[in-house]
Every structure is written in C-alpha cells, then in structure tokens.
Amino acid sequence: MKKLFILLSLSILFVSCDEKTNQVIIPLSGGNTNISAQATCGPVTLSNGVFATLSFNAESFDTDNIHDTTANQSRLTVNTPGLYLITAYANFHSNTTGIRFIGVRLNNVTAIYTTNVGASSQLETAFTLSGLYRFNQGDYIELFTMQTSGGDLFLNPASLSIVRMGD
C-alpha cells in the first residue's frame, strides 16, 4: 500500500492509497467522524438514452449501516447527521458515440451533483464526481447514470461512497 501525505491548512494528514482500486483511504478520528461507506457494482448494461439508478451488490466498507446489500441496494442512507464527502465513480466501456453522464440524487428527488463527458474514441470513459453535502438523519443518496451511444453499453465498475467529515 502506497503512503501519501497531504498538506491541509499547515497540518499534515497522512493517508493511504489502495493500489488495487487507486482509492485514497483517509483516517478520521474524534467524535463520530469515523463514519464511512462504499458500495460497488458491475457489470451493468445501460440502455441508450435512459436514466438508470444503479443498485450496489457489494460493499468495500460500511461503518454505520449506511448500505444494505439486500434491501434498497441503490441507497446510501445517513444514520448520523453531518457534513459528508460524497464520491461517485463510473467506468463506461469504450464506444465512440455520445455522452456519458453520472449524477448523485438526494432522497429520489433532487440531483445534488451531476457531470457528463463525451465518449472516448480510444479508451473506456471513466470519471469521478465528488462534493460536500450536509445530510440529516434518514437522508439517502443514489447514483444515477445515462449514456447516448446509440445502443446498449456496459458499465463496469461503478461505486458510490460517503465519508463523514464533521457536524
């Protein structure tokens, strides 16, 4: 495991980078800040031009019963209110046509973060979306996606994670 350091406000925060997933692992301490979850899925077939909410059948970690792999698999539900860092990742198989879109939706109503990119002519189209959001107890987020390749397209893998940063 690679070790990294990040300089934040003249303080040094030591983090780890998982070499398999290339994801940064941020150790948190104090109060109830050590709450986090990551749910993953793949492969998924996406139809052209149709918004789809992804269901996650696996977890990398879950410290506060935020995700359930049997019921409401698409949701990360906040049990402890506070400010959270949200990160979404999606990897669309290569296809030269159209756009690729991902978004994070709050309580099946409000899109709080969205992004899209054009298709890659040579490679798979992979991208990440992240942002901070203050959640109430019982709020949940879902990852939704869409593609316009002109036909079905595989998505593999995808993930959605949240990490509590504070009150």
N, C-alpha and C positions, 0 to 999 in steps of 0.2 A: 504494500500500500504506500503510495507516494505521500509525503508530508509537505504541506504548503503553509505559508503564513500570509495573512492579510493585515495591512496597516489600516486601522479604523480609528479616527479621532485621536491619534497619537497613542493608541493602545494596540498591542499585537494580539491577534486572535489566531490560535493555531487550529487548523482544520486538516482533515484527511481527504484524500481523493481515492475513491474506489476505482481501481484500474479496469475492472470488468465493465462497469457502467459509465465510467467517467463522471460520476456524480460526486459533488463535494459534500462531505459529512461535517456538519457544524455542531460541535458540542455546546450545549447550553446548560446553564446551572442557575440555581436560585429560584425561590418561589415555585410557581407552576409553569415555568418557561420551557421545561424539558418535555414538551408535548409535540409529537410529530407523527405523520403517517404518509406512506406512499403506496399507491395502488397501481398495478400494471395489467396490461392486456396485450394480446396479439396472438396470431394474426387475425385481422378483421377485414371483411370485404365491404367496401363502401360503394354504393350506387352513385352514378353520375348525377350531380345537381341536387342531391337530397341531404338535408341536415340530419345527422345521426348523433345520438348521445351514446357514448361508449360505456360499456359495462366492464368492470375490472374483476377478473377472476383470481387475482393473486395480490399479495402484499409483500413489500420488501421489509416494512416495519410498520408498527402501529402501537403507540404508547398510551392511547386514551380511548380505545374502542371507537375510533373515528370511521373506520370502514368495516363493512360486513361482507364477507365473500359469498354469502348465501341469499341474503335479502337486500334489496336496494343496492345492488352491486355497482351502480353508476355513481353513488354518492360518497362524499367525504363529509360527515356530519360533525359539527363542532359541539363538543360537550363542555369545554371550558372557554368562556368568552375571552376575547382579547384581540391583539394585533397579530396577524399571521402573514407569513410569506408564502405565497402560492406559486407553484411551478408546474407547468404543463409541458409535455414533450410528445411529439408525434413524428413518425418516420413513414412517409408515403413511398411506395415502390416507384421506380422510375417510369416516367411517361412524359412525352414532350409537350402535351397539350394542357391548357387550362391553368387554373389556380388551385392552391391547397389552402385550407382555412382551418383554424382551431380557435375555440373560444371557451371561456370559463363562465358558467351560468350560476347565479345565486338563486336558490330556492325555486328552481324551474321557471323563473320569471325574468330576471334581469341579467343581461350579459355584462359582466363587470370587466372582463378583459377579452379582447379579440385581436387576431392578427392573420394575415394571409400573405402568401408569396406565390410567385409564378412557378410553373413546373420547370424542372431541370432537364436539359436535353441529354445530359451525360450520366447523371447520378440520381440516386434517390433524393427526395426532398425531405429533409429533416430540419425541424426547428423547435425552438423553445419559447415559451411565453412565461413571464413572471411578473409579480407585483405584490404590493402590500394591501391588505384589506382588514378592517376591524369587524369581527364577527360577534354576534350574540349567540347565546346557548341555543342549540337547535337549528341554527342556520346550516345549510349544506350547499356544497358546490358540485358541479358535474362538468365534465369535459365534453364539448360537442364539436363536431367536425363536418366538413363538406369538401368535395372535390369536383372539378369540372373537366375531367379528362375525355369525356365523350363515351365512356363505358365504365364497367366496374374496375375498381383499383384496390389493391391490398394496402393495408396499414399495418405495420409491424416494426417495432413495438410502439406502444403509447403508454404514458404514465401521467399521473396527477398526484401532487404531493402538497402538503401544508406543514409548516413549522411555526409554532407559536413563538413570537418574538418578545411578547410582553403584554401588559394590561391595556 
